[in-house]
Amino acid sequence: YTSSHPGGTVISPLRPDQPSVFSATGRRGTRFQGLTLRGTLPAQRDAEHVWENELNDVKETMCGIHVEQGGDQCVIDDCRIELFTGSGVKFQNAGVWTIRNSLIQFNRFHGVDAAGSCDCWVIDSMLTRNGEAGILAQASMSIAGNRIEWNYRAGILLTPRYAQWIQISGNTFCANGGPALEAVVQRPLELEISAW
C-alpha cells in the first residue's frame, strides 16, 4: 500500500497526453492480471496536497484502464492502479465486468468510474485516497468485501440513473473526506410508503 516500489510488472504511460494506458473498448474477454499501472501524478505523499490545493484546476486527462461501449467479460485481477490524472479505471457504458483483489489508489478523479455501466462487480479490493470517490456507481452493480477509505469526496458516489439496483455489502468505510455513501439527486425524491 505505501511502498513506492511495488513488485511485479510496472507499466507507465509514454506521454502525459494519452487518454489511457490500456483501452479495452469494444473487446470481449480481456483480462488484466498482476500488473501495476502507474500514472504521471506526483508521488503518493504529495497527492493529497494536489487534491486540497488544485481541486478545481486539474482536468481529467488520463485513466489507467478505459473501456467504452462493450468490454464484456473484462476482468481486472490482482492489479495496482495509481497516480492517474483521471480515474484509475473508467468503464463508460460498459457491461459485464469484474474488478477483484486490486489496489486502486491516489488517482485524481475516481478509483473506479462506472458511469452508465451495468451487470458488474467490484470485489475484495482496496480503493483509497482518490481525489473524488472510491467508486462512482450508476447502474446494476455488486460492491462487496472492499476497503474504501480516505477518498477525498466520498467512499461511494451514487448517481441517479438506475442507482436503486446496486448491492453494497460487507465493505469497510474508513476516514473518507465526505460520507461513506453520497447520493447525487437531480430531482426531488418521490417516496411512497404504504402500510399493510
Phi and psi restraints in degrees (value plus and minus 20) as a CYANA .aco file:
   2 THR   PHI    -115.4   -75.4
   2 THR   PSI     -33.1     6.9
   3 SER   PHI     -88.9   -48.9
   3 SER   PSI     112.2   152.2
   4 SER   PHI    -106.3   -66.3
   4 SER   PSI     -18.6    21.4
   5 HIS   PHI    -146.5  -106.5
   5 HIS   PSI      56.1    96.1
   6 PRO   PHI     -90.6   -50.6
   6 PRO   PSI     135.5   175.5
   7 GLY   PHI     -97.6   -57.6
   7 GLY   PSI     153.9   193.9
   8 GLY   PHI      60.8   100.8
   8 GLY   PSI    -190.6  -150.6
   9 THR   PHI     -98.5   -58.5
   9 THR   PSI     107.0   147.0
  10 VAL   PHI    -128.7   -88.7
  10 VAL   PSI     104.6   144.6
  11 ILE   PHI    -139.2   -99.2
  11 ILE   PSI     106.7   146.7
  12 SER   PHI    -145.9  -105.9
  12 SER   PSI     137.4   177.4
  13 PRO   PHI     -89.9   -49.9
  13 PRO   PSI     132.0   172.0
  14 LEU   PHI     -98.9   -58.9
  14 LEU   PSI     -55.8   -15.8
  15 ARG   PHI    -149.6  -109.6
  15 ARG   PSI     126.6   166.6
  16 PRO   PHI     -95.0   -55.0
  16 PRO   PSI     -29.2    10.8
  17 ASP   PHI    -123.0   -83.0
  17 ASP   PSI     -14.7    25.3
  18 GLN   PHI     -96.7   -56.7
  18 GLN   PSI     128.8   168.8
  19 PRO   PHI     -91.3   -51.3
  19 PRO   PSI     -47.0    -7.0
  20 SER   PHI    -182.6  -142.6
  20 SER   PSI     143.5   183.5
  21 VAL   PHI     -98.3   -58.3
  21 VAL   PSI     -64.2   -24.2
  22 PHE   PHI    -145.8  -105.8
  22 PHE   PSI     120.8   160.8
  23 SER   PHI    -143.0  -103.0
  23 SER   PSI     106.1   146.1
  24 ALA   PHI    -134.6   -94.6
  24 ALA   PSI       8.1    48.1
  25 THR   PHI     -81.2   -41.2
  25 THR   PSI     108.0   148.0
  26 GLY   PHI      54.8    94.8
  26 GLY   PSI     -12.6    27.4
  27 ARG   PHI    -119.8   -79.8
  27 ARG   PSI     138.9   178.9
  28 ARG   PHI    -145.3  -105.3
  28 ARG   PSI     122.2   162.2
  29 GLY   PHI      48.8    88.8
  29 GLY   PSI      13.1    53.1
  30 THR   PHI    -105.9   -65.9
  30 THR   PSI     117.6   157.6
  31 ARG   PHI    -149.9  -109.9
  31 ARG   PSI     107.9   147.9
  32 PHE   PHI    -129.9   -89.9
  32 PHE   PSI      99.1   139.1
  33 GLN   PHI    -157.9  -117.9
  33 GLN   PSI     109.8   149.8
  34 GLY   PHI      47.7    87.7
  34 GLY   PSI       7.8    47.8
  35 LEU   PHI    -127.0   -87.0
  35 LEU   PSI     133.2   173.2
  36 THR   PHI    -130.2   -90.2
  36 THR   PSI     101.1   141.1
  37 LEU   PHI    -127.0   -87.0
  37 LEU   PSI     101.7   141.7
  38 ARG   PHI    -143.7  -103.7
  38 ARG   PSI     104.7   144.7
  39 GLY   PHI    -105.0   -65.0
  39 GLY   PSI    -176.9  -136.9
  40 THR   PHI    -128.5   -88.5
  40 THR   PSI     -14.5    25.5
  41 LEU   PHI     -88.9   -48.9
  41 LEU   PSI     145.0   185.0
  42 PRO   PHI     -81.4   -41.4
  42 PRO   PSI     150.3   190.3
  43 ALA   PHI     -76.9   -36.9
  43 ALA   PSI     140.3   180.3
  44 GLN   PHI     -73.2   -33.2
  44 GLN   PSI     -59.7   -19.7
  45 ARG   PHI     -84.5   -44.5
  45 ARG   PSI     -41.0    -1.0
  46 ASP   PHI    -118.6   -78.6
  46 ASP   PSI     -27.7    12.3
  47 ALA   PHI     -82.5   -42.5
  47 ALA   PSI     -64.6   -24.6
  48 GLU   PHI     -84.7   -44.7
  48 GLU   PSI     -53.6   -13.6
  49 HIS   PHI     -80.6   -40.6
  49 HIS   PSI     -59.0   -19.0
  50 VAL   PHI     -84.1   -44.1
  50 VAL   PSI     -64.3   -24.3
  51 TRP   PHI     -81.3   -41.3
  51 TRP   PSI     -64.0   -24.0
  52 GLU   PHI     -92.9   -52.9
  52 GLU   PSI     -55.3   -15.3
  53 ASN   PHI    -124.6   -84.6
  53 ASN   PSI     -36.4     3.6
  54 GLU   PHI    -151.0  -111.0
  54 GLU   PSI       8.2    48.2
  55 LEU   PHI     -76.3   -36.3
  55 LEU   PSI     -59.4   -19.4
  56 ASN   PHI    -113.7   -73.7
  56 ASN   PSI     -28.3    11.7
  57 ASP   PHI    -115.6   -75.6
  57 ASP   PSI     -42.4    -2.4
  58 VAL   PHI    -104.6   -64.6
  58 VAL   PSI     106.6   146.6
  59 LYS   PHI    -117.3   -77.3
  59 LYS   PSI     127.1   167.1
  60 GLU   PHI     -91.1   -51.1
  60 GLU   PSI     100.0   140.0
  61 THR   PHI    -144.1  -104.1
  61 THR   PSI     -58.8   -18.8
  62 MET   PHI    -160.8  -120.8
  62 MET   PSI     113.2   153.2
  63 CYS   PHI    -126.9   -86.9
  63 CYS   PSI     139.4   179.4
  64 GLY   PHI     -89.6   -49.6
  64 GLY   PSI     -76.0   -36.0
  65 ILE   PHI    -148.2  -108.2
  65 ILE   PSI     111.4   151.4
  66 HIS   PHI    -145.3  -105.3
  66 HIS   PSI     110.1   150.1
  67 VAL   PHI    -152.3  -112.3
  67 VAL   PSI     107.8   147.8
  68 GLU   PHI    -153.9  -113.9
  68 GLU   PSI     117.9   157.9
  69 GLN   PHI      31.6    71.6
  69 GLN   PSI      53.3    93.3
  70 GLY   PHI     112.2   152.2
  70 GLY   PSI    -153.4  -113.4
  71 GLY   PHI      57.5    97.5
  71 GLY   PSI      -2.1    37.9
  72 ASP   PHI     -74.9   -34.9
  72 ASP   PSI     118.1   158.1
  73 GLN   PHI      41.4    81.4
  73 GLN   PSI       9.6    49.6
  74 CYS   PHI     -97.8   -57.8
  74 CYS   PSI     112.3   152.3
  75 VAL   PHI    -146.7  -106.7
  75 VAL   PSI     109.1   149.1
  76 ILE   PHI    -133.9   -93.9
  76 ILE   PSI      96.1   136.1
  77 ASP   PHI    -153.8  -113.8
  77 ASP   PSI     109.9   149.9
  78 ASP   PHI      35.2    75.2
  78 ASP   PSI      24.2    64.2
  79 CYS   PHI    -133.2   -93.2
  79 CYS   PSI     136.8   176.8
  80 ARG   PHI    -139.5   -99.5
  80 ARG   PSI     100.4   140.4
  81 ILE   PHI    -147.7  -107.7
  81 ILE   PSI      97.6   137.6
  82 GLU   PHI    -172.2  -132.2
  82 GLU   PSI     136.3   176.3
  83 LEU   PHI      45.6    85.6
  83 LEU   PSI      18.0    58.0
  84 PHE   PHI    -119.3   -79.3
  84 PHE   PSI     127.6   167.6
  85 THR   PHI     -95.2   -55.2
  85 THR   PSI     -36.6     3.4
  86 GLY   PHI    -123.6   -83.6
  86 GLY   PSI    -161.2  -121.2
  87 SER   PHI    -110.3   -70.3
  87 SER   PSI     135.3   175.3
  88 GLY   PHI     -80.9   -40.9
  88 GLY   PSI     -69.9   -29.9
  89 VAL   PHI    -151.3  -111.3
  89 VAL   PSI     111.4   151.4
  90 LYS   PHI    -146.2  -106.2
  90 LYS   PSI      87.9   127.9
  91 PHE   PHI    -122.2   -82.2
  91 PHE   PSI      90.2   130.2
  92 GLN   PHI    -131.2   -91.2
  92 GLN   PSI      89.8   129.8
  93 ASN   PHI      34.0    74.0
  93 ASN   PSI      24.9    64.9
  94 ALA   PHI    -139.8   -99.8
  94 ALA   PSI     136.5   176.5
  95 GLY   PHI    -156.2  -116.2
  95 GLY   PSI     142.3   182.3
  96 VAL   PHI      37.0    77.0
  96 VAL   PSI      48.4    88.4
  97 TRP   PHI    -158.4  -118.4
  97 TRP   PSI     142.2   182.2
  98 THR   PHI    -159.1  -119.1
  98 THR   PSI     116.7   156.7
  99 ILE   PHI    -139.2   -99.2
  99 ILE   PSI     107.5   147.5
 100 ARG   PHI    -167.2  -127.2
 100 ARG   PSI     130.6   170.6
 101 ASN   PHI      31.9    71.9
 101 ASN   PSI      20.0    60.0
 102 SER   PHI    -142.5  -102.5
 102 SER   PSI     139.8   179.8
 103 LEU   PHI    -135.6   -95.6
 103 LEU   PSI      96.0   136.0
 104 ILE   PHI    -143.3  -103.3
 104 ILE   PSI      91.0   131.0
 105 GLN   PHI    -167.3  -127.3
 105 GLN   PSI     137.7   177.7
 106 PHE   PHI      36.5    76.5
 106 PHE   PSI      15.5    55.5
 107 ASN   PHI    -116.4   -76.4
 107 ASN   PSI     127.6   167.6
 108 ARG   PHI     -85.8   -45.8
 108 ARG   PSI     -57.9   -17.9
 109 PHE   PHI    -122.3   -82.3
 109 PHE   PSI    -142.0  -102.0
 110 HIS   PHI    -109.4   -69.4
 110 HIS   PSI     135.3   175.3
 111 GLY   PHI     -85.1   -45.1
 111 GLY   PSI     -73.7   -33.7
 112 VAL   PHI    -146.1  -106.1
 112 VAL   PSI     101.3   141.3
 113 ASP   PHI    -125.4   -85.4
 113 ASP   PSI      88.8   128.8
 114 ALA   PHI    -130.8   -90.8
 114 ALA   PSI      17.6    57.6
 115 ALA   PHI     -80.3   -40.3
 115 ALA   PSI      98.8   138.8
 116 GLY   PHI      57.9    97.9
 116 GLY   PSI     -15.0    25.0
 117 SER   PHI    -104.2   -64.2
 117 SER   PSI     140.5   180.5
 118 CYS   PHI    -169.6  -129.6
 118 CYS   PSI     140.2   180.2
 119 ASP   PHI      34.8    74.8
 119 ASP   PSI      39.7    79.7
 120 CYS   PHI    -160.0  -120.0
 120 CYS   PSI     143.3   183.3
 121 TRP   PHI    -155.2  -115.2
 121 TRP   PSI     119.2   159.2
 122 VAL   PHI    -144.3  -104.3
 122 VAL   PSI      92.9   132.9
 123 ILE   PHI    -150.3  -110.3
 123 ILE   PSI     115.6   155.6
 124 ASP   PHI      29.2    69.2
 124 ASP   PSI      25.5    65.5
 125 SER   PHI    -143.0  -103.0
 125 SER   PSI     149.6   189.6
 126 MET   PHI    -138.5   -98.5
 126 MET   PSI     102.9   142.9
 127 LEU   PHI    -140.1  -100.1
 127 LEU   PSI      87.9   127.9
 128 THR   PHI    -160.4  -120.4
 128 THR   PSI     123.5   163.5
 129 ARG   PHI      35.3    75.3
 129 ARG   PSI      20.1    60.1
 130 ASN   PHI    -109.5   -69.5
 130 ASN   PSI     132.9   172.9
 131 GLY   PHI     -89.9   -49.9
 131 GLY   PSI     -44.9    -4.9
 132 GLU   PHI    -133.8   -93.8
 132 GLU   PSI    -120.6   -80.6
 133 ALA   PHI    -134.0   -94.0
 133 ALA   PSI     138.0   178.0
 134 GLY   PHI     -82.9   -42.9
 134 GLY   PSI     -64.6   -24.6
 135 ILE   PHI    -158.0  -118.0
 135 ILE   PSI     109.9   149.9
 136 LEU   PHI    -116.4   -76.4
 136 LEU   PSI      90.0   130.0
 137 ALA   PHI    -130.4   -90.4
 137 ALA   PSI     115.7   155.7
 138 GLN   PHI    -149.3  -109.3
 138 GLN   PSI     -60.8   -20.8
 139 ALA   PHI    -148.0  -108.0
 139 ALA   PSI    -188.2  -148.2
 140 SER   PHI     -74.4   -34.4
 140 SER   PSI      85.5   125.5
 141 MET   PHI    -154.5  -114.5
 141 MET   PSI     134.0   174.0
 142 SER   PHI    -135.4   -95.4
 142 SER   PSI     105.1   145.1
 143 ILE   PHI    -142.6  -102.6
 143 ILE   PSI      86.0   126.0
 144 ALA   PHI    -159.5  -119.5
 144 ALA   PSI     117.3   157.3
 145 GLY   PHI      49.4    89.4
 145 GLY   PSI       6.5    46.5
 146 ASN   PHI    -120.6   -80.6
 146 ASN   PSI     138.1   178.1
 147 ARG   PHI    -125.1   -85.1
 147 ARG   PSI      97.8   137.8
 148 ILE   PHI    -140.3  -100.3
 148 ILE   PSI      84.1   124.1
 149 GLU   PHI    -163.1  -123.1
 149 GLU   PSI     133.9   173.9
 150 TRP   PHI      36.4    76.4
 150 TRP   PSI       3.4    43.4
 151 ASN   PHI     -96.6   -56.6
 151 ASN   PSI     123.4   163.4
 152 TYR   PHI     -87.0   -47.0
 152 TYR   PSI     -61.5   -21.5
 153 ARG   PHI    -114.4   -74.4
 153 ARG   PSI     -73.4   -33.4
 154 ALA   PHI    -181.6  -141.6
 154 ALA   PSI     143.7   183.7
 155 GLY   PHI     -89.3   -49.3
 155 GLY   PSI     -80.6   -40.6
 156 ILE   PHI    -145.0  -105.0
 156 ILE   PSI     110.6   150.6
 157 LEU   PHI    -126.4   -86.4
 157 LEU   PSI      94.9   134.9
 158 LEU   PHI    -117.4   -77.4
 158 LEU   PSI     107.7   147.7
 159 THR   PHI    -124.6   -84.6
 159 THR   PSI     138.6   178.6
 160 PRO   PHI     -82.2   -42.2
 160 PRO   PSI     -55.6   -15.6
 161 ARG   PHI     -84.5   -44.5
 161 ARG   PSI      90.0   130.0
 162 TYR   PHI      41.2    81.2
 162 TYR   PSI       2.0    42.0
 163 ALA   PHI     -86.4   -46.4
 163 ALA   PSI     -35.8     4.2
 164 GLN   PHI     -92.4   -52.4
 164 GLN   PSI     -29.1    10.9
 165 TRP   PHI    -125.7   -85.7
 165 TRP   PSI      22.6    62.6
 166 ILE   PHI    -137.9   -97.9
 166 ILE   PSI     109.3   149.3
 167 GLN   PHI    -124.1   -84.1
 167 GLN   PSI     101.1   141.1
 168 ILE   PHI    -143.2  -103.2
 168 ILE   PSI      95.3   135.3
 169 SER   PHI    -169.7  -129.7
 169 SER   PSI     124.2   164.2
 170 GLY   PHI      46.6    86.6
 170 GLY   PSI       4.9    44.9
 171 ASN   PHI    -116.4   -76.4
 171 ASN   PSI     136.1   176.1
 172 THR   PHI    -129.0   -89.0
 172 THR   PSI     107.1   147.1
 173 PHE   PHI    -131.8   -91.8
 173 PHE   PSI     109.5   149.5
 174 CYS   PHI    -164.4  -124.4
 174 CYS   PSI     101.2   141.2
 175 ALA   PHI      36.7    76.7
 175 ALA   PSI      14.2    54.2
 176 ASN   PHI     -90.2   -50.2
 176 ASN   PSI     134.3   174.3
 177 GLY   PHI     -85.7   -45.7
 177 GLY   PSI     -45.6    -5.6
 178 GLY   PHI    -144.6  -104.6
 178 GLY   PSI    -168.5  -128.5
 179 PRO   PHI     -93.4   -53.4
 179 PRO   PSI     142.3   182.3
 180 ALA   PHI     -82.0   -42.0
 180 ALA   PSI     -65.7   -25.7
 181 LEU   PHI    -143.8  -103.8
 181 LEU   PSI     104.9   144.9
 182 GLU   PHI    -139.7   -99.7
 182 GLU   PSI     104.8   144.8
 183 ALA   PHI    -120.4   -80.4
 183 ALA   PSI     104.2   144.2
 184 VAL   PHI    -110.8   -70.8
 184 VAL   PSI      95.4   135.4
 185 VAL   PHI    -131.5   -91.5
 185 VAL   PSI     105.0   145.0
 186 GLN   PHI    -112.5   -72.5
 186 GLN   PSI     -40.2    -0.2
 187 ARG   PHI    -160.8  -120.8
 187 ARG   PSI     138.8   178.8
 188 PRO   PHI     -78.8   -38.8
 188 PRO   PSI     121.0   161.0
 189 LEU   PHI     -93.5   -53.5
 189 LEU   PSI     119.2   159.2
 190 GLU   PHI    -129.1   -89.1
 190 GLU   PSI      96.3   136.3
 191 LEU   PHI    -131.2   -91.2
 191 LEU   PSI     117.2   157.2
 192 GLU   PHI    -139.9   -99.9
 192 GLU   PSI      99.2   139.2
 193 ILE   PHI    -135.6   -95.6
 193 ILE   PSI     106.5   146.5
 194 SER   PHI    -144.3  -104.3
 194 SER   PSI     130.2   170.2
 195 ALA   PHI    -131.8   -91.8
 195 ALA   PSI     129.7   169.7
